[in-house]
């Protein structure tokens, strides 16, 4: 009799684990990198607009994180905020309000960094997304995509972005790009080739903030 009860409890446990895994496969996870280097740090208010859009669009059970792009970005300490929204809508709404307070505080006190480690932030983001177990994973890169690594920072190696969508947002043109537009086009092509070679399922560029509905996977 005890064996039967043990077997029944084990079966129920396996069913619960399976149900949980199945629900996560339908969830969405977004990791947003915010470039805070040099003059691009002045764009941070636009980043807040995008974050507010995501807070209003992501659903209970989804995961969201925002991190700085600084001189060396492969660090947990550069994550400004991270959350998996509760399945109870009222609790999820409270989490979103608290998350917005955290972001508001960050945007008011942002300190520009001297270098731009986009690759390190992407690697950190991929780790976060994979740990969520979400079926749909997206990294947003809010940056001009001009990577400027500090001395001794090594990022010239293969990275793994299998199953992750990459969306570059607000890729503004530098002064040098206005002189020679090929620099801008070449920068976009370089990143596109790099992330697709790393296994990313898609590369998208969104510069018009009126088209934010293209950010999330439907």
N, CA and C atoms as a LAMMPS dump frame, in Angstrom:
ITEM: TIMESTEP
0
ITEM: NUMBER OF ATOMS
654
ITEM: BOX BOUNDS ff ff ff
-5.0000000000000000e+02 5.0000000000000000e+02
-5.0000000000000000e+02 5.0000000000000000e+02
-5.0000000000000000e+02 5.0000000000000000e+02
ITEM: ATOMS id mol type element x y z
1 1 1 N 0.829 -1.204 0
2 1 2 C 0 0 0
3 1 3 C 0.864 1.255 0
4 2 1 N 1.929 1.236 0.837
5 2 2 C 2.82 2.387 0.92
6 2 3 C 3.496 2.624 -0.423
7 3 1 N 3.875 1.488 -1.072
8 3 2 C 4.52 1.622 -2.37
9 3 3 C 3.586 2.277 -3.384
10 4 1 N 2.303 1.926 -3.325
11 4 2 C 1.329 2.496 -4.252
12 4 3 C 1.209 4.009 -4.027
13 5 1 N 1.131 4.397 -2.762
14 5 2 C 1.031 5.83 -2.441
15 5 3 C 2.288 6.573 -2.895
16 6 1 N 3.432 5.949 -2.693
17 6 2 C 4.696 6.572 -3.112
18 6 3 C 4.729 6.755 -4.622
19 7 1 N 4.281 5.717 -5.335
20 7 2 C 4.262 5.788 -6.792
21 7 3 C 3.296 6.872 -7.27
22 8 1 N 2.137 6.963 -6.589
23 8 2 C 1.141 7.967 -6.965
24 8 3 C 1.667 9.377 -6.732
25 9 1 N 2.32 9.577 -5.577
26 9 2 C 2.876 10.9 -5.266
27 9 3 C 3.974 11.276 -6.25
28 10 1 N 4.796 10.29 -6.619
29 10 2 C 5.857 10.537 -7.583
30 10 3 C 5.278 10.936 -8.933
31 11 1 N 4.211 10.237 -9.338
32 11 2 C 3.565 10.548 -10.617
33 11 3 C 2.992 11.958 -10.606
34 12 1 N 2.36 12.33 -9.479
35 12 2 C 1.805 13.682 -9.359
36 12 3 C 2.915 14.734 -9.423
37 13 1 N 4.039 14.421 -8.783
38 13 2 C 5.171 15.348 -8.804
39 13 3 C 5.705 15.553 -10.208
40 14 1 N 5.815 14.447 -10.947
41 14 2 C 6.299 14.542 -12.32
42 14 3 C 5.341 15.335 -13.192
43 15 1 N 4.028 15.143 -12.956
44 15 2 C 3.033 15.904 -13.699
45 15 3 C 3.145 17.393 -13.404
46 16 1 N 3.384 17.731 -12.14
47 16 2 C 3.509 19.139 -11.75
48 16 3 C 4.726 19.772 -12.399
49 17 1 N 5.852 19.034 -12.39
50 17 2 C 7.068 19.544 -13.02
51 17 3 C 6.855 19.739 -14.515
52 18 1 N 6.18 18.758 -15.144
53 18 2 C 5.908 18.836 -16.576
54 18 3 C 5.016 20.028 -16.907
55 19 1 N 3.994 20.257 -16.066
56 19 2 C 3.083 21.383 -16.288
57 19 3 C 3.802 22.703 -16.155
58 20 1 N 4.702 22.784 -15.158
59 20 2 C 5.469 24.011 -14.937
60 20 3 C 6.372 24.295 -16.135
61 21 1 N 7.062 23.247 -16.609
62 21 2 C 7.961 23.408 -17.754
63 21 3 C 7.191 23.821 -18.99
64 22 1 N 5.986 23.243 -19.153
65 22 2 C 5.165 23.564 -20.315
66 22 3 C 4.706 25.019 -20.275
67 23 1 N 4.35 25.516 -19.075
68 23 2 C 3.905 26.899 -18.956
69 23 3 C 5.052 27.86 -19.246
70 24 1 N 6.294 27.504 -18.846
71 24 2 C 7.448 28.348 -19.119
72 24 3 C 7.745 28.392 -20.615
73 25 1 N 7.455 27.3 -21.323
74 25 2 C 7.727 27.267 -22.76
75 25 3 C 6.875 28.277 -23.511
76 26 1 N 5.766 28.695 -22.902
77 26 2 C 4.896 29.689 -23.53
78 26 3 C 5.202 31.104 -23.04
79 27 1 N 6.111 31.222 -22.085
80 27 2 C 6.446 32.531 -21.535
81 27 3 C 7.455 33.249 -22.424
82 28 1 N 7.563 34.544 -22.21
83 28 2 C 8.484 35.383 -22.965
84 28 3 C 9.483 36.022 -22.003
85 29 1 N 10.741 36.082 -22.403
86 29 2 C 11.765 36.714 -21.575
87 29 3 C 12.501 37.748 -22.413
88 30 1 N 12.707 38.92 -21.83
89 30 2 C 13.372 40.017 -22.543
90 30 3 C 14.51 40.55 -21.681
91 31 1 N 15.678 40.711 -22.288
92 31 2 C 16.842 41.289 -21.615
93 31 3 C 17.24 42.528 -22.403
94 32 1 N 17.178 43.685 -21.775
95 32 2 C 17.455 44.942 -22.475
96 32 3 C 18.773 45.538 -22.005
97 33 1 N 19.665 45.784 -22.956
98 33 2 C 20.943 46.423 -22.688
99 33 3 C 20.83 47.917 -22.989
100 34 1 N 21.227 48.737 -22.046
101 34 2 C 21.156 50.192 -22.218
102 34 3 C 22.577 50.755 -22.236
103 35 1 N 22.977 51.257 -23.385
104 35 2 C 24.306 51.834 -23.559
105 35 3 C 24.41 53.137 -22.756
106 36 1 N 25.401 53.217 -21.868
107 36 2 C 25.586 54.422 -21.054
108 36 3 C 26.952 55.05 -21.306
109 37 1 N 27.538 54.762 -22.469
110 37 2 C 28.878 55.28 -22.743
111 37 3 C 28.817 56.642 -23.429
112 38 1 N 29.764 57.499 -23.081
113 38 2 C 29.932 58.778 -23.751
114 38 3 C 28.652 59.575 -23.909
115 39 1 N 28.501 60.182 -25.079
116 39 2 C 27.338 61.037 -25.341
117 39 3 C 26.046 60.241 -25.507
118 40 1 N 26.155 58.913 -25.767
119 40 2 C 24.932 58.12 -25.954
120 40 3 C 24.132 58.032 -24.657
121 41 1 N 24.783 58.267 -23.532
122 41 2 C 24.077 58.257 -22.249
123 41 3 C 22.947 59.287 -22.235
124 42 1 N 23.041 60.308 -23.102
125 42 2 C 22.001 61.331 -23.172
126 42 3 C 20.703 60.775 -23.755
127 43 1 N 20.767 59.601 -24.363
128 43 2 C 19.586 58.98 -24.972
129 43 3 C 18.775 58.169 -23.968
130 44 1 N 19.201 58.146 -22.717
131 44 2 C 18.621 57.223 -21.735
132 44 3 C 17.123 57.44 -21.525
133 45 1 N 16.632 58.659 -21.715
134 45 2 C 15.184 58.897 -21.554
135 45 3 C 14.374 58.147 -22.608
136 46 1 N 14.948 57.974 -23.799
137 46 2 C 14.275 57.177 -24.828
138 46 3 C 14.223 55.714 -24.397
139 47 1 N 15.282 55.269 -23.73
140 47 2 C 15.294 53.888 -23.223
141 47 3 C 14.154 53.685 -22.238
142 48 1 N 13.88 54.708 -21.422
143 48 2 C 12.794 54.609 -20.441
144 48 3 C 11.446 54.467 -21.14
145 49 1 N 11.288 55.135 -22.267
146 49 2 C 10.042 55.011 -23.05
147 49 3 C 9.841 53.564 -23.495
148 50 1 N 10.909 52.955 -23.972
149 50 2 C 10.838 51.564 -24.427
150 50 3 C 10.545 50.628 -23.264
151 51 1 N 11.194 50.88 -22.134
152 51 2 C 10.978 50.041 -20.948
153 51 3 C 9.53 50.138 -20.488
154 52 1 N 8.97 51.338 -20.495
155 52 2 C 7.562 51.503 -20.114
156 52 3 C 6.64 50.759 -21.065
157 53 1 N 6.981 50.776 -22.346
158 53 2 C 6.185 50.017 -23.32
159 53 3 C 6.219 48.527 -22.992
160 54 1 N 7.403 48.017 -22.68
161 54 2 C 7.536 46.598 -22.364
162 54 3 C 6.797 46.243 -21.077
163 55 1 N 6.874 47.115 -20.081
164 55 2 C 6.158 46.857 -18.825
165 55 3 C 4.651 46.789 -19.065
166 56 1 N 4.176 47.563 -20.017
167 56 2 C 2.747 47.55 -20.318
168 56 3 C 2.326 46.398 -21.205
169 57 1 N 3.296 45.745 -21.849
170 57 2 C 2.987 44.698 -22.824
171 57 3 C 3.271 43.293 -22.317
172 58 1 N 4.336 43.125 -21.548
173 58 2 C 4.672 41.792 -21.035
174 58 3 C 3.582 41.28 -20.096
175 59 1 N 3.388 39.984 -20.077
176 59 2 C 2.274 39.361 -19.387
177 59 3 C 2.734 38.655 -18.099
178 60 1 N 1.785 38.343 -17.201
179 60 2 C 2.13 37.53 -16.03
180 60 3 C 2.847 36.248 -16.459
181 61 1 N 3.931 35.93 -15.775
182 61 2 C 4.721 34.757 -16.126
183 61 3 C 5.919 35.072 -17.003
184 62 1 N 5.91 36.256 -17.639
185 62 2 C 7.045 36.672 -18.46
186 62 3 C 8.179 37.2 -17.574
187 63 1 N 9.375 37.236 -18.131
188 63 2 C 10.558 37.727 -17.403
189 63 3 C 11.145 38.934 -18.119
190 64 1 N 11.724 39.848 -17.335
191 64 2 C 12.274 41.078 -17.901
192 64 3 C 13.482 41.513 -17.082
193 65 1 N 14.525 41.945 -17.767
194 65 2 C 15.705 42.482 -17.085
195 65 3 C 16.264 43.638 -17.894
196 66 1 N 16.822 44.611 -17.197
197 66 2 C 17.478 45.756 -17.834
198 66 3 C 18.876 45.867 -17.252
199 67 1 N 19.869 46.033 -18.13
200 67 2 C 21.264 46.111 -17.684
201 67 3 C 21.997 47.233 -18.408
202 68 1 N 23.015 47.757 -17.754
203 68 2 C 23.865 48.798 -18.342
204 68 3 C 24.888 48.177 -19.278
205 69 1 N 25.216 48.925 -20.347
206 69 2 C 26.406 48.615 -21.143
207 69 3 C 27.469 49.602 -20.689
208 70 1 N 28.517 49.073 -20.07
209 70 2 C 29.594 49.924 -19.546
210 70 3 C 30.938 49.42 -20.081
211 71 1 N 32.021 49.794 -19.417
212 71 2 C 33.354 49.421 -19.906
213 71 3 C 33.55 47.909 -19.944
214 72 1 N 33.046 47.217 -18.928
215 72 2 C 33.029 45.758 -18.92
216 72 3 C 31.67 45.312 -18.411
217 73 1 N 30.854 44.748 -19.317
218 73 2 C 29.438 44.525 -19.02
219 73 3 C 29.075 43.102 -18.65
220 74 1 N 30.039 42.191 -18.626
221 74 2 C 29.736 40.802 -18.277
222 74 3 C 29.761 40.655 -16.762
223 75 1 N 28.774 41.251 -16.115
224 75 2 C 28.752 41.262 -14.649
225 75 3 C 27.325 41.399 -14.149
226 76 1 N 27.001 40.62 -13.136
227 76 2 C 25.682 40.674 -12.519
228 76 3 C 25.402 42.046 -11.925
229 77 1 N 26.445 42.738 -11.494
230 77 2 C 26.244 44.039 -10.838
231 77 3 C 25.745 45.103 -11.802
232 78 1 N 25.866 44.849 -13.106
233 78 2 C 25.397 45.82 -14.084
234 78 3 C 23.932 45.62 -14.456
235 79 1 N 23.289 44.616 -13.863
236 79 2 C 21.849 44.442 -14.06
237 79 3 C 21.123 45.41 -13.129
238 80 1 N 20.383 46.332 -13.717
239 80 2 C 19.689 47.374 -12.952
240 80 3 C 18.456 46.798 -12.266
241 81 1 N 17.746 45.952 -12.982
242 81 2 C 16.551 45.326 -12.422
243 81 3 C 16.199 44.067 -13.18
244 82 1 N 15.675 43.074 -12.476
245 82 2 C 15.235 41.84 -13.121
246 82 3 C 14.032 41.288 -12.368
247 83 1 N 13.096 40.713 -13.113
248 83 2 C 11.871 40.23 -12.489
249 83 3 C 11.206 39.188 -13.383
250 84 1 N 10.563 38.219 -12.752
251 84 2 C 9.628 37.335 -13.444
252 84 3 C 8.255 37.659 -12.875
253 85 1 N 7.379 38.124 -13.732
254 85 2 C 6.084 38.605 -13.268
255 85 3 C 5.204 37.46 -12.769
256 86 1 N 4.611 37.691 -11.625
257 86 2 C 3.744 36.707 -10.996
258 86 3 C 2.558 36.397 -11.904
259 87 1 N 2.057 35.167 -11.801
260 87 2 C 0.905 34.784 -12.622
261 87 3 C -0.382 35.451 -12.164
262 88 1 N -0.355 36.014 -10.929
263 88 2 C -1.519 36.765 -10.458
264 88 3 C -1.412 38.203 -10.964
265 89 1 N -2.356 38.656 -11.808
266 89 2 C -2.259 39.988 -12.419
267 89 3 C -2.044 41.125 -11.424
268 90 1 N -2.698 41.078 -10.281
269 90 2 C -2.562 42.168 -9.312
270 90 3 C -1.132 42.247 -8.773
271 91 1 N -0.538 41.084 -8.518
272 91 2 C 0.841 41.05 -8.028
273 91 3 C 1.795 41.478 -9.143
274 92 1 N 1.533 41.019 -10.375
275 92 2 C 2.372 41.396 -11.516
276 92 3 C 2.358 42.909 -11.725
277 93 1 N 1.194 43.533 -11.567
278 93 2 C 1.093 44.988 -11.73
279 93 3 C 1.902 45.719 -10.665
280 94 1 N 1.896 45.198 -9.458
281 94 2 C 2.686 45.799 -8.38
282 94 3 C 4.18 45.656 -8.693
283 95 1 N 4.569 44.518 -9.231
284 95 2 C 5.969 44.307 -9.608
285 95 3 C 6.386 45.295 -10.698
286 96 1 N 5.495 45.541 -11.636
287 96 2 C 5.798 46.471 -12.723
288 96 3 C 5.964 47.891 -12.205
289 97 1 N 5.144 48.286 -11.262
290 97 2 C 5.277 49.631 -10.681
291 97 3 C 6.611 49.773 -9.955
292 98 1 N 6.999 48.734 -9.231
293 98 2 C 8.268 48.773 -8.505
294 98 3 C 9.446 48.79 -9.474
295 99 1 N 9.321 48.034 -10.548
296 99 2 C 10.371 47.987 -11.558
297 99 3 C 10.545 49.372 -12.19
298 100 1 N 9.443 50.034 -12.475
299 100 2 C 9.506 51.37 -13.076
300 100 3 C 10.182 52.363 -12.137
301 101 1 N 9.95 52.237 -10.833
302 101 2 C 10.623 53.111 -9.862
303 101 3 C 12.134 52.916 -9.916
304 102 1 N 12.546 51.659 -10.043
305 102 2 C 13.976 51.341 -10.12
306 102 3 C 14.598 51.974 -11.36
307 103 1 N 13.893 51.866 -12.486
308 103 2 C 14.402 52.422 -13.737
309 103 3 C 14.429 53.949 -13.674
310 104 1 N 13.414 54.547 -13.101
311 104 2 C 13.363 56.008 -12.971
312 104 3 C 14.558 56.512 -12.167
313 105 1 N 14.884 55.806 -11.104
314 105 2 C 16.028 56.191 -10.285
315 105 3 C 17.334 56.059 -11.084
316 106 1 N 17.43 55.008 -11.881
317 106 2 C 18.618 54.797 -12.715
318 106 3 C 18.772 55.927 -13.741
319 107 1 N 17.699 56.276 -14.441
320 107 2 C 17.801 57.286 -15.493
321 107 3 C 18.126 58.669 -14.935
322 108 1 N 17.721 58.914 -13.687
323 108 2 C 18.012 60.222 -13.083
324 108 3 C 19.473 60.345 -12.655
325 109 1 N 20.122 59.227 -12.418
326 109 2 C 21.476 59.266 -11.871
327 109 3 C 22.494 58.522 -12.744
328 110 1 N 22.198 58.353 -14.025
329 110 2 C 23.103 57.613 -14.894
330 110 3 C 24.442 58.341 -15.023
331 111 1 N 25.508 57.577 -14.929
332 111 2 C 26.866 58.118 -15.071
333 111 3 C 27.482 57.515 -16.338
334 112 1 N 27.851 58.357 -17.307
335 112 2 C 28.418 57.829 -18.56
336 112 3 C 29.688 57.027 -18.313
337 113 1 N 29.817 55.897 -19.013
338 113 2 C 31.029 55.085 -18.906
339 113 3 C 32.02 55.506 -19.987
340 114 1 N 33.272 55.163 -19.788
341 114 2 C 34.313 55.587 -20.727
342 114 3 C 34.461 54.64 -21.913
343 115 1 N 33.949 53.409 -21.781
344 115 2 C 34.05 52.437 -22.867
345 115 3 C 32.713 51.707 -23.041
346 116 1 N 32.635 50.896 -24.115
347 116 2 C 31.364 50.261 -24.48
348 116 3 C 31.553 48.775 -24.747
349 117 1 N 31.214 47.945 -23.774
350 117 2 C 31.354 46.492 -23.921
351 117 3 C 29.989 45.877 -24.239
352 118 1 N 29.6 45.975 -25.499
353 118 2 C 28.304 45.425 -25.919
354 118 3 C 28.323 43.904 -25.881
355 119 1 N 29.429 43.311 -26.328
356 119 2 C 29.528 41.848 -26.38
357 119 3 C 29.369 41.223 -24.998
358 120 1 N 30.04 41.793 -23.994
359 120 2 C 29.917 41.263 -22.641
360 120 3 C 28.488 41.304 -22.149
361 121 1 N 27.784 42.399 -22.466
362 121 2 C 26.375 42.508 -22.077
363 121 3 C 25.506 41.474 -22.766
364 122 1 N 25.799 41.201 -24.029
365 122 2 C 25.037 40.193 -24.774
366 122 3 C 25.239 38.804 -24.17
367 123 1 N 26.477 38.485 -23.812
368 123 2 C 26.756 37.176 -23.204
369 123 3 C 26.011 37.044 -21.875
370 124 1 N 26.057 38.107 -21.052
371 124 2 C 25.336 38.11 -19.78
372 124 3 C 23.842 37.959 -20.01
373 125 1 N 23.322 38.642 -21.036
374 125 2 C 21.895 38.562 -21.354
375 125 3 C 21.474 37.175 -21.782
376 126 1 N 22.312 36.517 -22.583
377 126 2 C 21.984 35.155 -23.035
378 126 3 C 21.901 34.204 -21.848
379 127 1 N 22.8 34.369 -20.882
380 127 2 C 22.753 33.524 -19.68
381 127 3 C 21.446 33.729 -18.927
382 128 1 N 21.063 34.999 -18.741
383 128 2 C 19.823 35.295 -18.032
384 128 3 C 18.628 34.667 -18.74
385 129 1 N 18.538 34.862 -20.044
386 129 2 C 17.388 34.366 -20.801
387 129 3 C 17.295 32.842 -20.741
388 130 1 N 18.415 32.171 -20.886
389 130 2 C 18.397 30.705 -20.86
390 130 3 C 17.991 30.175 -19.486
391 131 1 N 18.371 30.885 -18.431
392 131 2 C 18.015 30.447 -17.081
393 131 3 C 16.523 30.604 -16.795
394 132 1 N 15.844 31.5 -17.504
395 132 2 C 14.405 31.692 -17.267
396 132 3 C 13.591 30.5 -17.754
397 133 1 N 14.119 29.76 -18.734
398 133 2 C 13.37 28.642 -19.296
399 133 3 C 12.246 29.075 -20.226
400 134 1 N 12.195 30.364 -20.551
401 134 2 C 11.128 30.873 -21.422
402 134 3 C 11.29 30.335 -22.84
403 135 1 N 10.163 30.131 -23.496
404 135 2 C 10.194 29.613 -24.86
405 135 3 C 10.554 30.666 -25.887
406 136 1 N 10.294 31.941 -25.569
407 136 2 C 10.603 33.04 -26.491
408 136 3 C 11.563 33.999 -25.792
409 137 1 N 12.729 34.186 -26.386
410 137 2 C 13.797 34.948 -25.736
411 137 3 C 14.286 36.071 -26.655
412 138 1 N 14.424 37.265 -26.087
413 138 2 C 14.828 38.436 -26.872
414 138 3 C 15.858 39.266 -26.114
415 139 1 N 16.913 39.669 -26.811
416 139 2 C 17.856 40.654 -26.285
417 139 3 C 17.65 41.951 -27.053
418 140 1 N 17.372 43.03 -26.332
419 140 2 C 17.273 44.355 -26.929
420 140 3 C 18.587 45.092 -26.683
421 141 1 N 19.136 45.689 -27.727
422 141 2 C 20.371 46.459 -27.578
423 141 3 C 20.053 47.918 -27.877
424 142 1 N 19.978 48.726 -26.834
425 142 2 C 19.72 50.157 -26.98
426 142 3 C 21.08 50.837 -27.038
427 143 1 N 21.582 51.056 -28.261
428 143 2 C 22.957 51.518 -28.42
429 143 3 C 23.189 52.013 -29.842
430 144 1 N 24.272 52.784 -30.019
431 144 2 C 24.688 53.149 -31.374
432 144 3 C 25.525 52.039 -32.008
433 145 1 N 25.764 50.958 -31.244
434 145 2 C 26.487 49.759 -31.696
435 145 3 C 27.964 50.019 -31.99
436 146 1 N 28.481 51.117 -31.476
437 146 2 C 29.902 51.406 -31.657
438 146 3 C 30.656 50.856 -30.443
439 147 1 N 31.077 49.59 -30.538
440 147 2 C 31.757 48.952 -29.417
441 147 3 C 33.172 49.5 -29.264
442 148 1 N 33.491 49.926 -28.047
443 148 2 C 34.801 50.496 -27.736
444 148 3 C 35.304 49.824 -26.46
445 149 1 N 36.115 48.787 -26.636
446 149 2 C 36.563 47.99 -25.498
447 149 3 C 37.755 48.635 -24.796
448 150 1 N 37.759 48.53 -23.479
449 150 2 C 38.88 49.041 -22.7
450 150 3 C 40.085 48.123 -22.874
451 151 1 N 41.261 48.638 -22.596
452 151 2 C 42.495 47.879 -22.748
453 151 3 C 42.458 46.604 -21.899
454 152 1 N 42.772 45.49 -22.517
455 152 2 C 42.807 44.218 -21.807
456 152 3 C 41.499 43.454 -21.821
457 153 1 N 40.415 44.061 -22.308
458 153 2 C 39.115 43.379 -22.373
459 153 3 C 39.076 42.487 -23.611
460 154 1 N 38.862 41.203 -23.423
461 154 2 C 38.89 40.243 -24.533
462 154 3 C 37.468 39.798 -24.871
463 155 1 N 37.049 40.073 -26.092
464 155 2 C 35.708 39.677 -26.543
465 155 3 C 35.731 39.051 -27.941
466 156 1 N 36.932 38.85 -28.496
467 156 2 C 37.06 38.321 -29.849
468 156 3 C 37.066 36.795 -29.823
469 157 1 N 35.885 36.225 -29.531
470 157 2 C 35.742 34.775 -29.501
471 157 3 C 34.285 34.436 -29.823
472 158 1 N 33.997 33.199 -30.24
473 158 2 C 32.622 32.823 -30.588
474 158 3 C 31.689 32.915 -29.379
475 159 1 N 30.472 33.367 -29.611
476 159 2 C 29.462 33.412 -28.553
477 159 3 C 28.264 32.577 -28.978
478 160 1 N 27.423 32.215 -28.006
479 160 2 C 26.283 31.339 -28.285
480 160 3 C 24.973 32.075 -28.04
481 161 1 N 24.226 32.319 -29.113
482 161 2 C 22.932 33.001 -29.014
483 161 3 C 21.812 32.128 -29.591
484 162 1 N 21.992 30.819 -29.524
485 162 2 C 21.018 29.897 -30.103
486 162 3 C 19.632 30.122 -29.511
487 163 1 N 18.652 30.287 -30.396
488 163 2 C 17.263 30.428 -29.968
489 163 3 C 16.878 31.81 -29.476
490 164 1 N 17.76 32.803 -29.633
491 164 2 C 17.501 34.146 -29.107
492 164 3 C 17.337 35.145 -30.253
493 165 1 N 16.324 35.994 -30.164
494 165 2 C 16.143 37.093 -31.109
495 165 3 C 16.967 38.282 -30.634
496 166 1 N 17.59 38.999 -31.564
497 166 2 C 18.352 40.193 -31.229
498 166 3 C 17.691 41.388 -31.914
499 167 1 N 17.354 42.396 -31.124
500 167 2 C 16.723 43.605 -31.662
501 167 3 C 17.564 44.809 -31.266
502 168 1 N 18.109 45.514 -32.247
503 168 2 C 18.861 46.746 -31.999
504 168 3 C 17.893 47.922 -32.102
505 169 1 N 17.903 48.775 -31.075
506 169 2 C 16.934 49.873 -31.007
507 169 3 C 17.661 51.208 -30.873
508 170 1 N 17.132 52.218 -31.592
509 170 2 C 17.66 53.582 -31.498
510 170 3 C 19.157 53.627 -31.838
511 171 1 N 19.499 53.013 -32.977
512 171 2 C 20.89 53.003 -33.43
513 171 3 C 21.177 54.335 -34.12
514 172 1 N 21.522 55.334 -33.334
515 172 2 C 21.727 56.674 -33.89
516 172 3 C 23.017 56.718 -34.702
517 173 1 N 23.078 57.683 -35.598
518 173 2 C 24.25 57.85 -36.453
519 173 3 C 25.281 58.749 -35.773
520 174 1 N 26.526 58.34 -35.858
521 174 2 C 27.629 59.117 -35.313
522 174 3 C 28.036 60.205 -36.307
523 175 1 N 28.828 61.165 -35.854
524 175 2 C 29.301 62.227 -36.757
525 175 3 C 30.057 61.642 -37.935
526 176 1 N 30.87 60.65 -37.648
527 176 2 C 31.637 60.005 -38.719
528 176 3 C 30.723 59.31 -39.725
529 177 1 N 29.559 58.846 -39.266
530 177 2 C 28.606 58.192 -40.17
531 177 3 C 28.017 59.195 -41.153
532 178 1 N 27.832 60.424 -40.695
533 178 2 C 27.3 61.457 -41.582
534 178 3 C 28.299 61.806 -42.677
535 179 1 N 29.581 61.73 -42.34
536 179 2 C 30.619 61.988 -43.327
537 179 3 C 30.689 60.845 -44.336
538 180 1 N 30.628 59.613 -43.808
539 180 2 C 30.719 58.43 -44.669
540 180 3 C 29.668 57.414 -44.22
541 181 1 N 28.475 57.409 -44.844
542 181 2 C 27.388 56.502 -44.458
543 181 3 C 27.763 55.024 -44.492
544 182 1 N 28.826 54.69 -45.209
545 182 2 C 29.248 53.292 -45.28
546 182 3 C 29.664 52.775 -43.904
547 183 1 N 30.119 53.678 -43.039
548 183 2 C 30.524 53.273 -41.69
549 183 3 C 29.318 52.769 -40.902
550 184 1 N 28.206 53.485 -41.023
551 184 2 C 26.971 53.102 -40.323
552 184 3 C 26.44 51.774 -40.855
553 185 1 N 26.366 51.682 -42.174
554 185 2 C 25.864 50.455 -42.803
555 185 3 C 26.77 49.273 -42.461
556 186 1 N 28.081 49.518 -42.472
557 186 2 C 29.029 48.454 -42.155
558 186 3 C 28.916 47.995 -40.715
559 187 1 N 28.651 48.937 -39.799
560 187 2 C 28.503 48.584 -38.378
561 187 3 C 27.286 47.693 -38.17
562 188 1 N 26.184 48.037 -38.812
563 188 2 C 24.971 47.217 -38.707
564 188 3 C 25.195 45.822 -39.304
565 189 1 N 25.849 45.781 -40.449
566 189 2 C 26.1 44.492 -41.099
567 189 3 C 27.031 43.617 -40.252
568 190 1 N 28.04 44.244 -39.604
569 190 2 C 28.977 43.487 -38.788
570 190 3 C 28.256 42.815 -37.631
571 191 1 N 27.397 43.56 -36.947
572 191 2 C 26.661 42.985 -35.821
573 191 3 C 25.654 41.937 -36.285
574 192 1 N 24.996 42.209 -37.389
575 192 2 C 24.041 41.224 -37.915
576 192 3 C 24.74 39.902 -38.196
577 193 1 N 25.872 39.963 -38.88
578 193 2 C 26.608 38.743 -39.212
579 193 3 C 27.091 38.037 -37.948
580 194 1 N 27.526 38.816 -36.965
581 194 2 C 28.06 38.197 -35.749
582 194 3 C 26.974 37.449 -34.975
583 195 1 N 25.814 38.077 -34.779
584 195 2 C 24.79 37.43 -33.952
585 195 3 C 24.143 36.254 -34.681
586 196 1 N 23.972 36.37 -36.004
587 196 2 C 23.396 35.246 -36.741
588 196 3 C 24.37 34.065 -36.769
589 197 1 N 25.66 34.36 -36.884
590 197 2 C 26.672 33.305 -36.838
591 197 3 C 26.675 32.623 -35.474
592 198 1 N 26.286 33.378 -34.432
593 198 2 C 26.248 32.842 -33.066
594 198 3 C 24.984 32.039 -32.796
595 199 1 N 24.089 31.947 -33.794
596 199 2 C 22.892 31.133 -33.639
597 199 3 C 21.617 31.892 -33.356
598 200 1 N 21.675 33.231 -33.339
599 200 2 C 20.46 34.015 -33.114
600 200 3 C 19.426 33.692 -34.196
601 201 1 N 18.157 33.629 -33.801
602 201 2 C 17.114 33.242 -34.753
603 201 3 C 16.708 34.399 -35.656
604 202 1 N 17.028 35.633 -35.207
605 202 2 C 16.613 36.784 -36.007
606 202 3 C 17.376 38.028 -35.564
607 203 1 N 17.617 38.936 -36.499
608 203 2 C 18.238 40.237 -36.226
609 203 3 C 17.314 41.319 -36.763
610 204 1 N 16.949 42.262 -35.929
611 204 2 C 16.038 43.337 -36.326
612 204 3 C 16.585 44.673 -35.833
613 205 1 N 16.409 45.716 -36.64
614 205 2 C 16.783 47.068 -36.24
615 205 3 C 15.524 47.938 -36.226
616 206 1 N 15.279 48.612 -35.091
617 206 2 C 14.125 49.503 -34.959
618 206 3 C 14.628 50.871 -34.51
619 207 1 N 14.526 51.848 -35.405
620 207 2 C 14.954 53.203 -35.06
621 207 3 C 13.783 54.152 -34.848
622 208 1 N 12.625 53.776 -35.336
623 208 2 C 11.421 54.588 -35.149
624 208 3 C 10.681 54.075 -33.917
625 209 1 N 10.672 54.859 -32.848
626 209 2 C 10.049 54.422 -31.601
627 209 3 C 8.529 54.361 -31.694
628 210 1 N 7.982 54.74 -32.841
629 210 2 C 6.548 54.575 -33.073
630 210 3 C 6.215 53.137 -33.473
631 211 1 N 7.262 52.339 -33.723
632 211 2 C 7.053 50.957 -34.169
633 211 3 C 7.539 49.956 -33.137
634 212 1 N 7.32 50.256 -31.875
635 212 2 C 7.793 49.374 -30.814
636 212 3 C 7.049 48.044 -30.767
637 213 1 N 5.911 47.973 -31.46
638 213 2 C 5.162 46.717 -31.44
639 213 3 C 5.936 45.597 -32.133
640 214 1 N 7.012 45.953 -32.858
641 214 2 C 7.824 44.942 -33.513
642 214 3 C 8.853 44.315 -32.571
643 215 1 N 8.976 44.86 -31.365
644 215 2 C 10.011 44.369 -30.45
645 215 3 C 9.739 42.953 -29.986
646 216 1 N 8.525 42.674 -29.553
647 216 2 C 8.209 41.387 -28.958
648 216 3 C 7.779 40.376 -30.009
649 217 1 N 8.102 39.113 -29.743
650 217 2 C 7.725 38.024 -30.625
651 217 3 C 6.282 37.655 -30.378
652 218 1 N 5.53 37.542 -31.432
653 218 2 C 4.109 37.207 -31.305
654 218 3 C 3.862 35.726 -31.539
